[in-house]
């Protein structure tokens, strides 16, 4: 019986830096949105961690339309279907339920504290109809809070 090894085995020094306890404690991710218009010198794929990473993940989840992601057809929210509906208590409750469900399913490390929904012709600033959704979130194990705001 033989064993075939593909590739090259890493040097023991490099292997110890790859597999270490310090790298487990700090989770790094990509800051969303990918390009910062205020500071173009940062480039794209700027790294972030902690609560800023959680806000980026929440913003990405809210801005993704359900069915848009390849291999994750249920990821995101279906907010565009509510765009031309009159805002009533039932509609606001449906939007809130969808937000709570998506966060519980795809971002369980964030707790949704509050959802506020506003409508009006001035939401976009151009006289167009729209919805402004503000979601107050916090990490599951922290008291820190922050707002993610989306205009649909």
N, C-alpha and C positions, 0 to 999 in steps of 0.2 A: 504494500500500500504506500502511495506517495502523496505528498502534499505539494501543491503548486502555489507559490506566492507571487502575486502580481504587484508590480510597483517596487518601490524602494522603502525599506524600513527607516523610520526617522531616527536621527541621532538621539541618544538618551537625554541630552540637555534640552533639545528642542521638544521632545516628548513630554518632559516634566513641565515645561512652560505651557504647553497646550492643555494638558490635563492637570489642573491645579485647583485648589479650593478657592483662591481669590477670584478666578474667572466665573465661578458659579454665583457669587454674591452680587456682582454687578452685571445686570442685563443691559446690553446696548441694543438700540434699534435705530431705524431710519426716521428722521424728523419729517413730519408731514406739514405743509406741502413740501414737495421735493426741492423746489427752487425758491429761494428767498429773494423777492424783488427788491427789498430794502437794502440787502447786502449781497450783491452778486459775486463778491469775491469768495464766498463760502462754497460756491459750486453746488452740485447736487449730491444727494445721499449724505447729508450732514448727520452725524451720529448724535443721539441724545439718550438719556436714561431717566429713571425715576418718574416723577409726576409729569414731566414734559413729554416723556415717551407715552404715558397713559393717555394724555390729552391728544397726542398725535394719532394714536390707535383709535380713540373714540371719534375723532374728526373723520378719519378714513372710513370707519364703519358707517357713520351717518351719511356721508357724501356718496357712498357706493349704492347704486340702485340694485335691488335684488335681481339676480339673474345675469349680472354684468361680469362677475368673476368666473374665470374658467376653473373647473374642478370644484368650485364652491357655489353652486347655483342658488342656495338659500342665504348666502352671506349678504348683509346689507339691509337696507330698508326700502320699501316701495312707497316713497313719498310723493312721487310725481302724479300718482293716481288721485291724490287729494287736492291737487293744485287748483282745479277749477270748480271745486265743490264749495258751497257756502259753509263758512266756519260755524258750526253749531257745537253744543256740548257733546253730542254723540260723536261727531267727527274728531274733536279734540281728544276724546277718550280713546277712540280707535288709533289715532296717531301715537298717543302716549303708551298704549298697550303694545303697539308694534315696536316702539323704542325699548321698552322694558324687556320684551321678549328677546330682541336681537342682542341686547347687552348681556342678558343672562346666558344666552346660548354661545355667543362668539367673543365676549369680553367679560368673563366672570370675575376678573380681578378688579373691575370697576363697579362701584355702587352708584346707581342713579338716584340722586337725592330729590330732584325736582325737574319737571318739564314744563316750559312755558311756550305757548304758541300764539303768535301775533299774525294778523293779516292786514292787508290794506294795499292801496294803490301806490303808496310811497315806500313800500318795503324795499323795492329795488332802486328807488331814487329816480326812476325814469317814468313813473306813472303806470307801470305794468303791474298786473296782479301778482301776488306772491305770498308765501308763508315764511315767517321768520321763526325758527325753532331754537330755543335756548335750553340746553341740557346741563344741569348742575351735577357734576360727578365728583367722586372721591375714591381714592384707593380703598380696597376692602379692609385693610388693616391700619388705616390712618384717619386723622381728623382733617387733613388738608382737603380743600375743595377748590374747584375751578369750573368755569363755564365754557362749554363748547357751543358756538353759535353757527347756525347754518341758514342760508336763505335759499329757498326752493322756488 
